[in-house]
Amino acid sequence: MQGAIGELHDLVRYFDPEPRRVLLLPSPPGSDLMELLLRQQVTAMWLSGPREFARAEPPV
């Protein structure tokens, strides 16, 4: 997971303006991972139902 977060942070340097970072997960993240993602300004998204996604976004 840390590799994916690092990759997101590395790729944003190619965009202007800087895009939001979003990580698609196979299931809801645990509390430790959620805390890490939010601290790193990464939005977490996961499948919550048929054709539906849930998300947790970092504070603005």
C-alpha positions as CSV (number, residue, x, y, z in Angstrom):
1,M,0.0,0.0,0.0
2,Q,2.9,2.4,0.8
3,G,4.1,1.9,-2.8
4,A,0.8,2.9,-4.2
5,I,0.7,6.1,-2.0
6,G,4.3,6.9,-3.1
7,E,3.4,6.4,-6.7
8,L,0.5,8.8,-6.4
9,H,2.7,11.5,-4.8
10,D,5.3,11.0,-7.5
11,L,2.9,11.2,-10.5
12,V,1.3,14.5,-9.5
13,R,4.5,16.3,-10.5
14,Y,3.5,15.8,-14.2
15,F,0.2,17.7,-13.9
16,D,-0.6,21.4,-13.6
17,P,-2.7,22.1,-11.8
18,E,-2.0,19.3,-9.3
19,P,-4.8,16.7,-9.3
20,R,-6.5,15.1,-6.3
21,R,-5.1,11.8,-5.3
22,V,-7.5,8.9,-5.2
23,L,-6.8,5.3,-4.4
24,L,-9.4,2.6,-5.4
25,L,-9.4,-0.2,-2.8
26,P,-11.0,-3.7,-3.0
27,S,-12.7,-3.2,0.4
28,P,-13.1,-0.6,3.1
29,P,-9.8,0.3,4.7
30,G,-9.0,-0.4,8.3
31,S,-8.7,2.4,10.7
32,D,-4.8,2.5,10.5
33,L,-4.8,2.6,6.7
34,M,-7.6,5.2,6.6
35,E,-5.6,7.4,9.0
36,L,-2.5,7.1,6.8
37,L,-4.4,7.9,3.6
38,L,-6.1,10.9,5.1
39,R,-2.9,12.2,6.5
40,Q,-1.3,11.9,3.1
41,Q,-4.2,13.8,1.5
42,V,-5.4,10.7,-0.5
43,T,-9.0,10.0,-1.0
44,A,-10.0,6.3,-0.4
45,M,-12.7,4.7,-2.6
46,W,-14.2,1.2,-2.4
47,L,-17.1,-0.7,-3.8
48,S,-20.1,-0.4,-1.5
49,G,-22.8,-2.1,-3.5
50,P,-23.7,-2.9,-7.1
51,R,-22.4,0.0,-9.2
52,E,-21.9,2.1,-6.0
53,F,-18.8,3.4,-4.4
54,A,-18.1,4.8,-0.9
55,R,-15.4,7.3,-0.3
56,A,-13.5,9.0,2.5
57,E,-11.9,12.3,1.7
58,P,-9.2,14.2,3.5
59,P,-10.2,17.5,5.1
60,V,-9.7,20.5,2.9
